[in-house]
Amino acid sequence: MFYKERERHKLSFSKPALLVIDVQNYFFDKNSPAYLQGSDRVLANIQELINKLRPKNIPIIATIHEGGNHQMYKWWGNVIESNWAKLMIEDSAFDYIIRKDTYDAFYNTILENVLNSLDIDQIIITGVMTHLCCETTARSAFVRGFDVIMVEDCLWDKDEWYHYASLKNLAHGFSIIASSDEIVECIFKY
């Protein structure tokens, strides 16, 4: 699906960080009002990617969406309560955990400072939802000068339509789309 874009922009790594966006019970617990059907497959893929990248000492950063700023409340009519802001992966898997209250993981957070302090130039994005928090963060990273890689099989959304439409748009002008296997293969070469 992304073959044309990959002809122009090849996958390679220099100083990457792995960003795991909103992999929390709000989206992954079947009892949640925002449960994403199919998220269990993505959770397993993200856990496997973390385990494979850990030996390469790549910084691994999680975001947690909690609360909701005025715009989020106006749009969705709710906030994410703290009981729905629990990571689905052990906290110890992450070097940093950043809380946010909107789609963009950079907005009013320390994410950019953390990445700059680590001399990171590439962000590998995983998590949920592809077309909201993940895409917004990808675009925000791009305009801040970071190279962006979206991990297709470690991202998920309400359904395949939102997921693939978002990735197709991002592939056109903001990021490389790759599988977790491609990420691992490429990182172990550098």
Order of alpha helices (4+ residues) and beta strands (2+ residues): alpha-beta-alpha-alpha-beta-alpha-beta-alpha-beta-alpha-beta-alpha-beta-alpha
